[in-house]
């Protein structure tokens, strides 16, 4: 179970991507970033679970930071917040807590990707 404050956040905030599109001044590049990010979710989560199983803290941090930063850029507020919680647990070397948060992260990631696919079809 994840924190109620995280669950209260929107899965997706389209304003973030509107801002990114304006900053890039290229809607095609923004759409490509969205589609690439959706396509990478399964790979990122797989890398995360493999690193967690190996208890490889450096690799875990690498994947968590990747999930957190891309989620922030995409406006995936719940996923970014949850990745931030994983990051803080890992900074304290609490691998058991990180492992315990993987199922909620996976659910949140799947829901978030579904939201993006619906809002930005390929």
TIBA-653848 format. One record per atom (N, C-alpha, C): residue in one letter; atom name; x, y, z. Coordinates in nm, 4 decimals, always signed. Atoms other than C-alpha are relative to their C-alpha. Layout:
BEGIN
{'A' 'CA' {X Y Z}}
...
***
This chain:
BEGIN
{'X' 'N' {+0.0840 -0.1185 +0.0000}}
{'X' 'CA' {+0.0000 +0.0000 +0.0000}}
{'X' 'C' {+0.0883 +0.1245 +0.0000}}
{'X' 'N' {-0.0780 -0.1224 +0.0043}}
{'X' 'CA' {+0.1255 +0.3479 -0.0818}}
{'X' 'C' {-0.0699 +0.1077 +0.0818}}
{'X' 'N' {+0.0463 -0.1111 -0.0813}}
{'X' 'CA' {+0.0826 +0.6676 +0.1131}}
{'X' 'C' {-0.1206 +0.0680 -0.0639}}
{'X' 'N' {+0.1199 -0.0680 +0.0511}}
{'X' 'CA' {-0.2543 +0.8410 +0.0804}}
{'X' 'C' {+0.0343 +0.1309 -0.0700}}
{'X' 'N' {-0.0399 -0.1256 +0.0652}}
{'X' 'CA' {-0.0769 +1.1654 -0.0103}}
{'X' 'C' {+0.0436 -0.0263 -0.1435}}
{'X' 'N' {-0.0412 +0.0356 +0.1355}}
{'X' 'CA' {+0.0753 +0.9925 -0.3116}}
{'X' 'C' {-0.1217 -0.0389 -0.0824}}
{'X' 'N' {+0.1205 +0.0416 +0.0714}}
{'X' 'CA' {-0.2553 +0.8322 -0.4070}}
{'X' 'C' {-0.0899 +0.1182 -0.0351}}
{'X' 'N' {+0.0816 -0.1188 +0.0269}}
{'X' 'CA' {-0.4164 +1.1779 -0.3944}}
{'X' 'C' {+0.0522 +0.0785 -0.1205}}
{'X' 'N' {-0.0569 -0.0683 +0.1166}}
{'X' 'CA' {-0.1823 +1.3017 -0.6690}}
{'X' 'C' {-0.0630 -0.0552 -0.1275}}
{'X' 'N' {+0.0509 +0.0535 +0.1271}}
{'X' 'CA' {-0.3027 +1.2748 -1.0271}}
{'X' 'C' {+0.1002 -0.0974 -0.0605}}
{'X' 'N' {-0.0906 +0.0900 +0.0715}}
{'X' 'CA' {-0.1637 +0.9863 -1.2283}}
{'X' 'C' {+0.0776 +0.0790 -0.1042}}
{'X' 'N' {-0.0610 -0.0750 +0.1099}}
{'X' 'CA' {-0.0971 +1.2283 -1.5122}}
{'X' 'C' {-0.0491 +0.1436 +0.0010}}
{'X' 'N' {+0.0315 -0.1422 +0.0094}}
{'X' 'CA' {-0.0838 +1.6056 -1.5312}}
{'X' 'C' {+0.0373 +0.0479 -0.1403}}
{'X' 'N' {-0.0309 -0.0385 +0.1376}}
{'X' 'CA' {-0.1146 +1.7120 -1.8976}}
{'X' 'C' {+0.0698 +0.1353 -0.0116}}
{'X' 'N' {-0.0642 -0.1323 +0.0050}}
{'X' 'CA' {+0.0072 +2.0638 -1.8130}}
{'X' 'C' {+0.1519 -0.0118 -0.0103}}
{'X' 'N' {-0.1448 +0.0206 +0.0050}}
{'X' 'CA' {+0.3589 +1.9287 -1.7673}}
{'X' 'C' {+0.0450 -0.0252 -0.1429}}
{'X' 'N' {-0.0369 +0.0293 +0.1387}}
{'X' 'CA' {+0.3677 +1.7899 -2.1199}}
{'X' 'C' {-0.0287 +0.1177 -0.0921}}
{'X' 'N' {+0.0246 -0.1224 +0.0783}}
{'X' 'CA' {+0.2119 +2.1076 -2.2595}}
{'X' 'C' {+0.1200 +0.0935 +0.0122}}
{'X' 'N' {-0.1169 -0.0852 -0.0243}}
{'X' 'CA' {+0.4997 +2.2998 -2.1020}}
{'X' 'C' {+0.1234 -0.0551 -0.0717}}
{'X' 'N' {-0.1139 +0.0615 +0.0675}}
{'X' 'CA' {+0.7560 +2.0518 -2.2351}}
{'X' 'C' {-0.0082 +0.0227 -0.1512}}
{'X' 'N' {+0.0175 -0.0218 +0.1436}}
{'X' 'CA' {+0.6128 +2.0816 -2.5857}}
{'X' 'C' {+0.0335 +0.1439 -0.0382}}
{'X' 'N' {-0.0333 -0.1404 +0.0266}}
{'X' 'CA' {+0.6377 +2.4614 -2.5676}}
{'X' 'C' {+0.1506 +0.0231 +0.0104}}
{'X' 'N' {-0.1448 -0.0168 -0.0178}}
{'X' 'CA' {+0.9962 +2.4413 -2.4387}}
{'X' 'C' {+0.0779 -0.0610 -0.1165}}
{'X' 'N' {-0.0679 +0.0654 +0.1119}}
{'X' 'CA' {+1.0974 +2.2007 -2.7141}}
{'X' 'C' {-0.0291 +0.0693 -0.1327}}
{'X' 'N' {+0.0459 -0.0649 +0.1229}}
{'X' 'CA' {+0.9103 +2.4056 -2.9729}}
{'X' 'C' {-0.0113 -0.1016 -0.1130}}
{'X' 'N' {+0.0079 +0.1059 +0.0989}}
{'X' 'CA' {+0.8551 +2.0752 -3.1475}}
{'X' 'C' {-0.0976 -0.1072 +0.0490}}
{'X' 'N' {+0.0978 +0.0982 -0.0462}}
{'X' 'CA' {+0.5326 +1.8768 -3.0943}}
{'X' 'C' {+0.0345 -0.1436 -0.0417}}
{'X' 'N' {-0.0380 +0.1343 +0.0454}}
{'X' 'CA' {+0.6719 +1.5829 -3.2952}}
{'X' 'C' {+0.1031 -0.0600 +0.0956}}
{'X' 'N' {-0.1008 +0.0485 -0.0946}}
{'X' 'CA' {+0.9727 +1.5528 -3.0621}}
{'X' 'C' {-0.0633 -0.0347 +0.1343}}
{'X' 'N' {+0.0685 +0.0264 -0.1269}}
{'X' 'CA' {+0.7469 +1.5729 -2.7586}}
{'X' 'C' {-0.0792 -0.1304 -0.0094}}
{'X' 'N' {+0.0772 +0.1231 +0.0205}}
{'X' 'CA' {+0.5174 +1.3008 -2.8982}}
{'X' 'C' {+0.0935 -0.1210 -0.0041}}
{'X' 'N' {-0.0969 +0.1099 +0.0062}}
{'X' 'CA' {+0.8226 +1.0843 -2.9744}}
{'X' 'C' {+0.0506 -0.0349 +0.1398}}
{'X' 'N' {-0.0461 +0.0231 -0.1370}}
{'X' 'CA' {+0.9483 +1.1285 -2.6164}}
{'X' 'C' {-0.1052 -0.0762 +0.0788}}
{'X' 'N' {+0.1095 +0.0677 -0.0704}}
{'X' 'CA' {+0.6083 +1.0225 -2.4831}}
{'X' 'C' {-0.0054 -0.1470 -0.0403}}
{'X' 'N' {+0.0121 +0.1376 +0.0485}}
{'X' 'CA' {+0.5921 +0.7121 -2.7020}}
{'X' 'C' {+0.1209 -0.0853 +0.0399}}
{'X' 'N' {-0.1204 +0.0729 -0.0421}}
{'X' 'CA' {+0.9518 +0.6109 -2.6267}}
{'X' 'C' {-0.0079 -0.0324 +0.1487}}
{'X' 'N' {+0.0104 +0.0205 -0.1447}}
{'X' 'CA' {+0.8887 +0.6531 -2.2551}}
{'X' 'C' {-0.1011 -0.1090 +0.0332}}
{'X' 'N' {+0.0996 +0.1058 -0.0212}}
{'X' 'CA' {+0.5758 +0.4382 -2.2700}}
{'X' 'C' {+0.0627 -0.1349 -0.0328}}
{'X' 'N' {-0.0619 +0.1246 +0.0424}}
{'X' 'CA' {+0.7689 +0.1727 -2.4575}}
{'X' 'C' {+0.1104 -0.0487 +0.0918}}
{'X' 'N' {-0.1108 +0.0366 -0.0881}}
{'X' 'CA' {+1.0510 +0.1776 -2.2042}}
{'X' 'C' {-0.0438 -0.0438 +0.1394}}
{'X' 'N' {+0.0430 +0.0292 -0.1368}}
{'X' 'CA' {+0.8368 +0.1251 -1.8930}}
{'X' 'C' {+0.0301 -0.1443 +0.0394}}
{'X' 'N' {-0.0209 +0.1403 -0.0367}}
{'X' 'CA' {+0.8477 -0.2560 -1.8993}}
{'X' 'C' {+0.1481 -0.0305 +0.0191}}
{'X' 'N' {-0.1442 +0.0223 -0.0116}}
{'X' 'CA' {+1.2234 -0.2545 -1.9551}}
{'X' 'C' {+0.0543 +0.0632 +0.1285}}
{'X' 'N' {-0.0472 -0.0654 -0.1238}}
{'X' 'CA' {+1.2811 -0.0054 -1.6730}}
{'X' 'C' {-0.0410 -0.0804 +0.1222}}
{'X' 'N' {+0.0445 +0.0749 -0.1168}}
{'X' 'CA' {+1.0696 -0.2059 -1.4311}}
{'X' 'C' {+0.0733 -0.1336 +0.0099}}
{'X' 'N' {-0.0762 +0.1251 -0.0008}}
{'X' 'CA' {+1.2445 -0.5286 -1.5327}}
{'X' 'C' {+0.1399 +0.0236 +0.0569}}
{'X' 'N' {-0.1334 -0.0322 -0.0513}}
{'X' 'CA' {+1.5849 -0.3676 -1.4706}}
{'X' 'C' {-0.0056 +0.0266 +0.1507}}
{'X' 'N' {+0.0163 -0.0296 -0.1421}}
{'X' 'CA' {+1.4576 -0.2451 -1.1343}}
{'X' 'C' {-0.0141 -0.1286 +0.0813}}
{'X' 'N' {+0.0200 +0.1239 -0.0749}}
{'X' 'CA' {+1.3392 -0.5880 -1.0241}}
{'X' 'C' {+0.1263 -0.0861 +0.0010}}
{'X' 'N' {-0.1256 +0.0764 +0.0056}}
{'X' 'CA' {+1.6619 -0.7545 -1.1402}}
{'X' 'C' {+0.1024 +0.0593 +0.0974}}
{'X' 'N' {-0.0949 -0.0647 -0.0917}}
{'X' 'CA' {+1.8712 -0.4998 -0.9491}}
{'X' 'C' {-0.0415 -0.0235 +0.1449}}
{'X' 'N' {+0.0481 +0.0237 -0.1366}}
{'X' 'CA' {+1.6512 -0.5458 -0.6413}}
{'X' 'C' {+0.0297 -0.1433 +0.0426}}
{'X' 'N' {-0.0287 +0.1404 -0.0317}}
{'X' 'CA' {+1.6850 -0.9243 -0.6571}}
{'X' 'C' {+0.1488 -0.0209 +0.0272}}
{'X' 'N' {-0.1449 +0.0110 -0.0186}}
{'X' 'CA' {+2.0639 -0.8860 -0.6865}}
{'X' 'C' {+0.0495 +0.0848 +0.1167}}
{'X' 'N' {-0.0340 -0.0917 -0.1090}}
{'X' 'CA' {+2.0565 -0.6269 -0.4064}}
{'X' 'C' {+0.1154 +0.0924 -0.0414}}
{'X' 'N' {-0.1012 -0.0875 +0.0592}}
{'X' 'CA' {+2.2674 -0.4052 -0.6322}}
{'X' 'C' {-0.0462 +0.1453 +0.0179}}
{'X' 'N' {+0.0470 -0.1344 -0.0339}}
{'X' 'CA' {+2.2211 -0.0628 -0.4752}}
{'X' 'C' {+0.0341 +0.1033 -0.1068}}
{'X' 'N' {-0.0380 -0.0972 +0.1037}}
{'X' 'CA' {+2.4088 +0.1278 -0.7466}}
{'X' 'C' {-0.0937 -0.0112 -0.1203}}
{'X' 'N' {+0.0903 +0.0201 +0.1139}}
{'X' 'CA' {+2.1986 -0.0248 -1.0242}}
{'X' 'C' {-0.1423 +0.0404 +0.0372}}
{'X' 'N' {+0.1319 -0.0425 -0.0471}}
{'X' 'CA' {+1.8825 +0.0256 -0.8195}}
{'X' 'C' {-0.0140 +0.1514 -0.0071}}
{'X' 'N' {+0.0065 -0.1455 +0.0008}}
{'X' 'CA' {+1.9599 +0.3932 -0.7777}}
{'X' 'C' {-0.0060 +0.0530 -0.1428}}
{'X' 'N' {-0.0001 -0.0422 +0.1394}}
{'X' 'CA' {+2.0313 +0.4293 -1.1490}}
{'X' 'C' {-0.1403 -0.0120 -0.0603}}
{'X' 'N' {+0.1327 +0.0212 +0.0579}}
{'X' 'CA' {+1.6943 +0.2830 -1.2465}}
{'X' 'C' {-0.1040 +0.0876 +0.0690}}
{'X' 'N' {+0.0957 -0.0844 -0.0727}}
{'X' 'CA' {+1.5022 +0.4664 -0.9744}}
{'X' 'C' {+0.0104 +0.1447 -0.0469}}
{'X' 'N' {-0.0175 -0.1372 +0.0482}}
{'X' 'CA' {+1.6511 +0.7986 -1.0842}}
{'X' 'C' {-0.0543 +0.0166 -0.1414}}
{'X' 'N' {+0.0533 -0.0036 +0.1361}}
{'X' 'CA' {+1.5620 +0.7179 -1.4444}}
{'X' 'C' {-0.1529 +0.0066 +0.0018}}
{'X' 'N' {+0.1461 -0.0005 -0.0111}}
{'X' 'CA' {+1.2015 +0.6417 -1.3488}}
{'X' 'C' {-0.0484 +0.1336 +0.0555}}
{'X' 'N' {+0.0420 -0.1248 -0.0623}}
{'X' 'CA' {+1.1775 +0.9481 -1.1281}}
{'X' 'C' {+0.0113 +0.1178 -0.0970}}
{'X' 'N' {-0.0191 -0.1162 +0.0876}}
{'X' 'CA' {+1.3202 +1.1942 -1.3803}}
{'X' 'C' {-0.0924 -0.0051 -0.1210}}
{'X' 'N' {+0.0896 +0.0063 +0.1159}}
{'X' 'CA' {+1.1248 +1.0672 -1.6803}}
{'X' 'C' {-0.1449 +0.0215 +0.0425}}
{'X' 'N' {+0.1364 -0.0197 -0.0491}}
{'X' 'CA' {+0.8062 +1.0580 -1.4719}}
{'X' 'C' {-0.0292 +0.1472 +0.0245}}
{'X' 'N' {+0.0180 -0.1442 -0.0213}}
{'X' 'CA' {+0.8550 +1.4197 -1.3708}}
{'X' 'C' {-0.0158 +0.0722 -0.1327}}
{'X' 'N' {+0.0085 -0.0651 +0.1310}}
{'X' 'CA' {+0.9123 +1.5215 -1.7332}}
{'X' 'C' {-0.1336 -0.0287 -0.0683}}
{'X' 'N' {+0.1257 +0.0400 +0.0617}}
{'X' 'CA' {+0.5963 +1.3346 -1.8379}}
{'X' 'C' {-0.1223 +0.0454 +0.0789}}
{'X' 'N' {+0.1128 -0.0418 -0.0838}}
{'X' 'CA' {+0.3827 +1.4771 -1.5575}}
{'X' 'C' {-0.0685 -0.1163 +0.0684}}
{'X' 'N' {+0.0552 +0.1171 -0.0684}}
{'X' 'CA' {+0.3301 +1.1337 -1.4011}}
{'X' 'C' {+0.0264 +0.0168 +0.1494}}
{'X' 'N' {-0.0261 -0.0456 -0.1363}}
{'X' 'CA' {+0.2961 +1.2719 -1.0523}}
{'X' 'C' {+0.0063 -0.1121 +0.1023}}
{'X' 'N' {-0.0040 +0.1100 -0.0965}}
{'X' 'CA' {+0.2130 +0.9546 -0.8585}}
{'X' 'C' {+0.1258 -0.0843 -0.0176}}
{'X' 'N' {-0.1168 +0.0840 +0.0267}}
{'X' 'CA' {+0.4881 +0.7559 -1.0276}}
{'X' 'C' {+0.1287 +0.0695 +0.0425}}
{'X' 'N' {-0.1181 -0.0759 -0.0418}}
{'X' 'CA' {+0.7450 +1.0300 -0.9707}}
{'X' 'C' {+0.0118 +0.0032 +0.1522}}
{'X' 'N' {-0.0020 -0.0048 -0.1468}}
{'X' 'CA' {+0.6469 +1.0585 -0.6038}}
{'X' 'C' {+0.0376 -0.1354 +0.0588}}
{'X' 'N' {-0.0314 +0.1337 -0.0498}}
{'X' 'CA' {+0.6610 +0.6849 -0.5519}}
{'X' 'C' {+0.1470 -0.0345 -0.0251}}
{'X' 'N' {-0.1423 +0.0206 +0.0270}}
{'X' 'CA' {+1.0027 +0.6678 -0.7194}}
{'X' 'C' {+0.0842 +0.0791 +0.1008}}
{'X' 'N' {-0.0696 -0.0789 -0.1014}}
{'X' 'CA' {+1.1107 +0.9440 -0.4802}}
{'X' 'C' {+0.0030 -0.0699 +0.1345}}
{'X' 'N' {+0.0026 +0.0767 -0.1244}}
{'X' 'CA' {+1.0030 +0.7285 -0.1858}}
{'X' 'C' {+0.1001 -0.1154 -0.0075}}
{'X' 'N' {-0.0988 +0.1076 +0.0167}}
{'X' 'CA' {+1.2045 +0.4359 -0.3234}}
{'X' 'C' {+0.1417 +0.0544 +0.0141}}
{'X' 'N' {-0.1336 -0.0613 -0.0066}}
{'X' 'CA' {+1.5032 +0.6665 -0.3644}}
{'X' 'C' {+0.0382 +0.0296 +0.1448}}
{'X' 'N' {-0.0332 -0.0320 -0.1396}}
{'X' 'CA' {+1.4824 +0.7837 -0.0035}}
{'X' 'C' {+0.0240 -0.1256 +0.0828}}
{'X' 'N' {-0.0228 +0.1268 -0.0709}}
{'X' 'CA' {+1.4535 +0.4248 +0.1227}}
{'X' 'C' {+0.1372 -0.0574 -0.0364}}
{'X' 'N' {-0.1292 +0.0524 +0.0440}}
{'X' 'CA' {+1.7538 +0.3237 -0.0854}}
{'X' 'C' {+0.1153 +0.0820 +0.0574}}
{'X' 'N' {-0.1045 -0.0842 -0.0601}}
{'X' 'CA' {+1.9556 +0.6202 +0.0417}}
{'X' 'C' {+0.0276 -0.0412 +0.1439}}
{'X' 'N' {-0.0171 +0.0501 -0.1361}}
{'X' 'CA' {+1.8993 +0.4711 +0.3885}}
{'X' 'C' {+0.0394 -0.1483 +0.0009}}
{'X' 'N' {-0.0412 +0.1400 +0.0161}}
{'X' 'CA' {+2.0054 +0.1277 +0.2534}}
{'X' 'C' {-0.1056 -0.0970 +0.0521}}
{'X' 'N' {+0.1106 +0.0845 -0.0453}}
{'X' 'CA' {+1.6621 -0.0149 +0.3405}}
{'X' 'C' {-0.0535 -0.0787 -0.1195}}
{'X' 'N' {+0.0364 +0.0791 +0.1176}}
{'X' 'CA' {+1.6461 -0.2759 +0.0659}}
{'X' 'C' {-0.1316 -0.0743 +0.0181}}
{'X' 'N' {+0.1277 +0.0679 -0.0237}}
{'X' 'CA' {+1.3557 -0.4572 +0.2305}}
{'X' 'C' {-0.1169 +0.0933 -0.0301}}
{'X' 'N' {+0.1059 -0.0970 +0.0305}}
{'X' 'CA' {+1.1461 -0.1408 +0.2071}}
{'X' 'C' {-0.0109 +0.0221 -0.1507}}
{'X' 'N' {+0.0007 -0.0153 +0.1460}}
{'X' 'CA' {+1.2479 -0.0980 -0.1570}}
{'X' 'C' {-0.0729 -0.1182 -0.0627}}
{'X' 'N' {+0.0666 +0.1193 +0.0532}}
{'X' 'CA' {+1.1423 -0.4565 -0.2299}}
{'X' 'C' {-0.1502 +0.0039 +0.0271}}
{'X' 'N' {+0.1412 -0.0079 -0.0352}}
{'X' 'CA' {+0.8123 -0.3976 -0.0512}}
{'X' 'C' {-0.0776 +0.1016 -0.0830}}
{'X' 'N' {+0.0660 -0.1030 +0.0812}}
{'X' 'CA' {+0.7399 -0.0951 -0.2696}}
{'X' 'C' {-0.0067 -0.0345 -0.1489}}
{'X' 'N' {+0.0017 +0.0351 +0.1424}}
{'X' 'CA' {+0.7951 -0.2740 -0.6004}}
{'X' 'C' {-0.1407 -0.0316 -0.0528}}
{'X' 'N' {+0.1351 +0.0242 +0.0526}}
{'X' 'CA' {+0.4363 -0.4068 -0.6337}}
{'X' 'C' {-0.0832 +0.1280 -0.0180}}
{'X' 'N' {+0.0738 -0.1247 +0.0240}}
{'X' 'CA' {+0.2782 -0.0614 -0.5785}}
{'X' 'C' {+0.0583 +0.0823 -0.1148}}
{'X' 'N' {-0.0627 -0.0728 +0.1100}}
{'X' 'CA' {+0.5325 +0.0912 -0.8172}}
{'X' 'C' {-0.0411 -0.0609 -0.1338}}
{'X' 'N' {+0.0392 +0.0663 +0.1247}}
{'X' 'CA' {+0.4490 -0.1673 -1.0818}}
{'X' 'C' {-0.1443 +0.0353 -0.0366}}
{'X' 'N' {+0.1409 -0.0365 +0.0253}}
{'X' 'CA' {+0.0726 -0.1025 -1.0466}}
{'X' 'C' {-0.0114 +0.1441 -0.0463}}
{'X' 'N' {+0.0043 -0.1422 +0.0333}}
{'X' 'CA' {+0.1245 +0.2726 -1.0566}}
{'X' 'C' {+0.0578 +0.0238 -0.1394}}
{'X' 'N' {-0.0611 -0.0145 +0.1317}}
{'X' 'CA' {+0.3520 +0.2432 -1.3594}}
{'X' 'C' {-0.0926 -0.0452 -0.1109}}
{'X' 'N' {+0.0928 +0.0509 +0.1014}}
{'X' 'CA' {+0.1013 +0.0338 -1.5527}}
{'X' 'C' {-0.1171 +0.0957 -0.0195}}
{'X' 'N' {+0.1113 -0.0963 +0.0096}}
{'X' 'CA' {-0.1825 +0.2738 -1.4717}}
{'X' 'C' {+0.0451 +0.1289 -0.0672}}
{'X' 'N' {-0.0524 -0.1241 +0.0570}}
{'X' 'CA' {+0.0338 +0.5718 -1.5626}}
{'X' 'C' {+0.0216 -0.0144 -0.1505}}
{'X' 'N' {-0.0229 +0.0216 +0.1437}}
{'X' 'CA' {+0.1338 +0.4230 -1.8984}}
{'X' 'C' {-0.1332 -0.0101 -0.0738}}
{'X' 'N' {+0.1336 +0.0075 +0.0605}}
{'X' 'CA' {-0.2313 +0.3442 -1.9693}}
{'X' 'C' {-0.0574 +0.1401 -0.0197}}
{'X' 'N' {+0.0479 -0.1390 +0.0097}}
{'X' 'CA' {-0.3188 +0.7088 -1.8990}}
{'X' 'C' {+0.0695 +0.0731 -0.1157}}
{'X' 'N' {-0.0740 -0.0660 +0.1082}}
{'X' 'CA' {-0.0440 +0.8315 -2.1324}}
{'X' 'C' {-0.0432 -0.0513 -0.1363}}
{'X' 'N' {+0.0440 +0.0568 +0.1277}}
{'X' 'CA' {-0.1483 +0.5925 -2.4105}}
{'X' 'C' {-0.1356 +0.0565 -0.0409}}
{'X' 'N' {+0.1333 -0.0521 +0.0299}}
{'X' 'CA' {-0.5070 +0.7146 -2.3836}}
{'X' 'C' {+0.0069 +0.1476 -0.0384}}
{'X' 'N' {-0.0081 -0.1452 +0.0257}}
{'X' 'CA' {-0.4088 +1.0821 -2.3786}}
{'X' 'C' {+0.0822 +0.0324 -0.1237}}
{'X' 'N' {-0.0914 -0.0255 +0.1109}}
{'X' 'CA' {-0.1375 +1.0560 -2.6456}}
{'X' 'C' {+0.0160 -0.1270 -0.0834}}
{'X' 'N' {-0.0103 +0.1235 +0.0794}}
{'X' 'CA' {-0.2154 +0.7680 -2.8821}}
{'X' 'C' {+0.1091 +0.0132 -0.1071}}
{'X' 'N' {-0.1084 +0.0026 +0.1002}}
{'X' 'CA' {+0.0634 +0.6650 -3.1178}}
{'X' 'C' {-0.0540 +0.0253 -0.1403}}
***
